[in-house]
Amino acid sequence: MDVKAVTKYVRMPASKAHDMARAIQGLPVEAALKIVAFSERKAAFQLAKTLKSAIANAVNNFNLSADDLVVREAKIDSGPGLRRFWPRSRGMARPIVRRTSHVRIVLTDGKENVK
């Protein structure tokens, strides 16, 4: 069964978080939590937050054991950019974009969903 959690509109460019998401993909939940816990990057904090939310969803909503869960997918998508302007000479301005991201984590227990 697959369980997912999504954190939207994180103030972080997706390009700075892709490698951290790839590092935890395919690992058991305990190992993934250790990797993100000992990293000082902002991406690690956001991934840990979303990973803990996915674990809580699995335990509380689907009655799954946290020990059996594996990170099937960890994905960072680009979100909308916040438009800002930087002053330039002679009264002009140049646009800058503050990038945002959506963090998505899918956990699985390795068993098929039986209905």
Backbone as a ProteinNet text record, in pm:
[ID]
protein_1_A
[PRIMARY]
MDVKAVTKYVRMPASKAHDMARAIQGLPVEAALKIVAFSERKAAFQLAKTLKSAIANAVNNFNLSADDLVVREAKIDSGPGLRRFWPRSRGMARPIVRRTSHVRIVLTDGKENVK
[TERTIARY]
83.5	0	89.1	50.3	126.5	61.6	144.8	100.3	183.1	118.1	193.6	169.9	264.2	254.3	316.2	256.4	302.1	315.2	426	444.4	457	368.5	366.2	422.7	467	512.1	627.3	726.1	845.4	936.4	986.1	1070.4	1212.4	1228.4	1357	1352.5	1456.8	1457.3	1464.4	1393.7	1392.2	1530.1	1609.7	1742.1	1834.7	1811.4	1895.8	1852.4	1741.1	1690.1	1685.8	1706.7	1696.3	1791.2	1916.6	2013.4	1982.6	1926.3	1888.3	1770.9	1678.4	1563.8	1608.9	1704.7	1756.4	1830.6	1890.8	1969.2	1881.6	1757.3	1672.3	1578.7	1573.9	1481.9	1524	1428.5	1454.8	1506.5	1524.5	1576.3	1463.6	1490.2	1392.9	1376.5	1263.8	1230.5	1333.2	1381.7	1478	1606.8	1654.7	1778.1	1757.2	1641.7	1612.7	1605.7	1545	1538.1	1676.5	1765.1	1901.5	1976.8	1959.4	2028.9	1985.4	1855	1807.8	1829.8	1838.8	1858.5	1999	2098.3	2236.2	2286.5	2199.1	2237.8	2195	2278.2	2248.9	2176.6	2139.4	2079.2	1931.5	1883	1742.4	1654.1	1702.8	1628.7	1609.2	1707.8	1697.8	1589.4	1580.2	1476.8	1337.1	1318	1186.9	1153.2	1252.5	1229.5	1196.7	1264.2	1235.6	1093.4	1053	918.3	812.9	831.7	737.5	743.7	862.4	878	808.4	822.4	753.4	602.2	555.6	412.6	362.1	439.9	401.1	398.5	494.2	496.1	373	340	221.5	94.1	87.4	-28.2	-39.9	71.7	70.7	27.4	79	49.2	-94	-136.6	-267.5	-384	-363.4	-474.8	-487.7	-374.5	-376.9	-334	-304.9	-265.4	-146.4	-47.6	73.9	182.1	275.3	387.5	496.7	550.8	654.2	784.1	804.6	928	934.4	818.5	814.1	813.9	810	793.2	924.7	913.8	1027.8	989.3	1084.4	1060.4	1059.1	941	932	967.2	921.4	944.4	964.4	1066.9	1090.4	1113	1023.3	1024.6	1011.6	1088.9	1084.1	1040.4	925.7	874.6	884.8	895.5	898.5	759.7	756.8	631.6	630.6	535	530.3	642.5	689.6	795.2	736.5	795	751.3	828.8	759.2	822.7	864.5	992.1	1046	1128.5	1160.9	1237.8	1356.4	1468.1	1593	1622	1644.7	1667.3	1798.3	1794.2	1910.4	1930.5	2030.8	2063.4	1958.7	1953.1	1865.9	1718.5	1679.9	1538.5	1480.1	1565	1513.1	1509.5	1451.3	1444.4	1458.7	1516.9	1531.8	1455.2	1384.8	1308.6	1397.4	1363.4	1421.2	1306.1	1330.1	1225.1	1269.4	1190.6	1216	1147.3	1226.6	1172.7	1108.3	1004.5	939.9	935.5	904.9	904.1	786.3	752.1	656.4	731.7	727.8	797.1	693.4	720.6	627.1	702.8	651	711.7	605.3	637.8	548.4	618.7	551.5	602.5	524.5	588.8	521.7	565	477.4	512.3	547.1	546.4	584.4	471.3	353	239.1	141	67.7	-32	-156	-225.8	-349.8	-461.1	-514.8	-618.3	-751.5	-848.8	-981.5	-1083.3
-116.5	0	124.3	222.3	346.3	455.3	530.1	642.3	762.4	877.6	994.1	1113.6	1206.8	1334.2	1440.9	1559.1	1668.6	1795	1864.8	1997.2	2094.2	2192.9	2285.1	2421.4	2491.4	2630.2	2649.9	2561.9	2573.9	2677.2	2773.1	2879.2	2830.2	2748.9	2689.1	2647	2674.4	2628.3	2476.1	2420.1	2274.6	2221.3	2300.7	2255.4	2230.5	2296.9	2278.2	2159.4	2096.8	1987.3	1854	1852.9	1729.2	1620.6	1655.4	1554.2	1495.6	1574.7	1524.5	1426.8	1456.8	1367.4	1235.5	1241.6	1119.5	1033.4	1094.8	1020.6	931.8	972.3	892.5	799.5	810.8	728.8	582	494.2	351.8	299.3	385.8	344.1	313.8	231.1	216	349.1	363.7	490.6	530.2	434.1	467.2	524.1	463.7	510.6	648.2	670.3	800.1	909.4	878.8	977.4	1010.6	912	938.6	1028.5	1005.2	1086.5	1231.9	1256.5	1394.8	1460	1379.8	1436.9	1493	1431	1473.9	1567.7	1609.9	1706.9	1846.2	1946.3	2082.7	2164.2	2101.7	2175.2	2201.9	2309.5	2345.2	2238.8	2180.4	2074.8	1954.2	1924.1	1810.9	1835.6	1957.4	1991	1972.9	2021	2010	1865.2	1788.3	1646.7	1569.6	1602.4	1535.8	1565.7	1687.4	1728	1651.7	1641.6	1571.2	1420.7	1367.3	1224.7	1184.8	1265.2	1238	1245.5	1336.2	1345.9	1222.3	1171.3	1050.5	929.1	921.7	811.5	818.8	938.5	955.9	919.9	953.8	915.6	764.4	696.7	550.9	483.7	531.9	469.7	498.8	623.5	662.4	634.8	653.6	640.3	500.6	429.1	299.8	183.2	210	107.4	23.9	89	21.1	36.9	-55.9	-48.1	40.1	130.1	221.2	147.3	29.2	-46.1	-107.5	-132	-199.4	-103.3	26.9	124.4	154.8	177	211.9	335	424.5	544	501	497.2	457.5	573.6	692.1	808.9	932.1	1008.6	1138.7	1236.2	1331.4	1416.3	1562.6	1647	1791.2	1854.3	1917.7	1984.8	2135.3	2205.1	2350.7	2405.1	2506.2	2574.2	2709.6	2791.6	2925.1	3012.6	3102.4	3193.4	3324.6	3377.4	3507.5	3615.3	3706.3	3811.5	3926.9	3961.2	4074.6	4157.1	4280.6	4368.1	4425.1	4436.7	4485.1	4621	4724.3	4857.1	4864.6	4936.7	4958.6	5108.9	5141.5	5282.7	5352.7	5483.6	5571.6	5536	5493.4	5470.5	5344.1	5254.9	5131.8	5019.7	4907.9	4791.8	4665.7	4563.1	4433.1	4329.2	4241.1	4139.7	4027.1	3976.8	3854.4	3764.6	3635.3	3539.3	3460.3	3465.8	3384.8	3250.4	3147.4	3016.8	2946.5	2867.5	2783.5	2639.8	2547.3	2404.7	2335.5	2219.8	2128.9	1998.9	1953.4	1831.3	1720.2	1608.1	1495.4	1367.8	1294.8	1168.4	1060	946.3	831.3	715.2	658.3	542.7	419.3	304.8	179.3	74.4	-23.3	-135.4	-260	-248.7	-360.6	-454.3	-431.2	-517.5	-443.9	-521.2	-464.4	-425	-324.6	-279.2	-378.9	-448	-547.3	-488.6	-489.5	-436.2	-545.8
0	0	0	-73.3	-83	0.4	70.3	152.4	111.2	95.9	51.5	143.2	135.6	206.3	116.6	117.9	32.4	116.3	100.2	158.5	42	38.2	-75.8	-39.1	-141	-133	-35.2	-42.3	40.3	-24	52.9	-0.4	-21.7	-126.8	-158.7	-305.1	-381.9	-520.6	-528.8	-623.1	-639.4	-675.9	-745	-786.7	-667.7	-555.1	-436.9	-352.6	-387.9	-305.9	-379.6	-509.6	-587.2	-536.8	-511.5	-471.7	-334.5	-246	-114.2	-126.2	-215.2	-236.1	-298.7	-390.5	-452.4	-351.8	-250.5	-152.2	-64.2	-38.1	51.1	-24	-153.9	-231.9	-229.4	-199.2	-197.3	-64.4	33.6	164	261.6	362.2	471	544.2	611.2	674.3	780.8	858.3	963.5	905.1	798	734.1	671.2	610.9	549.6	655.6	769.8	878.1	932.2	939.3	986.7	890.5	760.1	660.4	669.2	677.2	680.7	816.9	922.4	1055.5	1072.8	1009	1028.3	919.8	830.6	729.3	775.2	747.2	790.4	683.4	575.1	463.8	488.2	429.6	442.3	377	269.7	201.3	292.3	373.9	466.1	570	618.3	715.9	656.2	534.2	469.7	435.6	390.6	362.1	489.6	600.6	727.6	773.4	758	797.2	717.5	587.9	502.1	524.9	548.8	576	705.6	809.2	935.3	918.7	835	807.1	734.5	639	566.4	659.3	751.4	847.9	937.9	983.3	1067.5	991.5	863.4	781.3	772.3	752.7	739.4	869	980.6	1109	1153.6	1142.3	1195.3	1101.3	971.6	877.7	818.2	804.7	736.6	825.2	953.1	1049.6	1002.5	942.7	898.4	1004.3	1007.2	1099.1	1038	1118.5	1069.1	1037.2	1097.4	1074.1	935.2	873.2	743.2	625.1	650.4	543	472.6	341.6	256.1	175.3	153	71.9	-74.9	-134.5	-274.8	-367	-330.3	-416	-328.9	-357.9	-295.9	-409.8	-423.8	-541.8	-501.2	-566.7	-545.7	-677.7	-678.1	-797.3	-780.3	-890.4	-886	-856.5	-773.1	-742.6	-810.9	-779.1	-839.9	-785.3	-867.7	-825.2	-776.7	-670.6	-619.2	-693.6	-757.3	-837.5	-748	-755	-681.6	-779.6	-739.3	-826.6	-752.2	-823.6	-769.2	-832.4	-751.2	-809.3	-887.4	-995.7	-1080.7	-1101.7	-1175.3	-1195.6	-1281.5	-1267	-1344.9	-1327.1	-1207.3	-1176.2	-1235	-1284.3	-1343.4	-1238.8	-1278.4	-1189.3	-1272.6	-1212.2	-1277.6	-1197.6	-1265.7	-1192.2	-1139.7	-1023.5	-971.5	-929.3	-929.2	-895.3	-773.4	-667.1	-547.9	-571.1	-590.5	-627.4	-508.2	-537.3	-437.1	-488.2	-397.7	-431.7	-364.9	-420	-359.2	-331.3	-205.9	-164.1	-154.3	-222.2	-222.1	-187.8	-88.9	-48.1	-48.4	-111	-116.3	-46	53.6	126.4	85.8	92.7	62.6	163.4	183.9	271.4	190.8	58.7	-27.5	-61.5	-7	-34.4	-124.6	-204.6	-292.8	-214.2	-265	-201.4	-234.7	-136	-155.3	-111.2	-203.4	-169	-165.9
[MASK]
+++++++++++++++++++++++++++++++++++++++++++++++++++++++++++++++++++++++++++++++++++++++++++++++++++++++++++++++++++

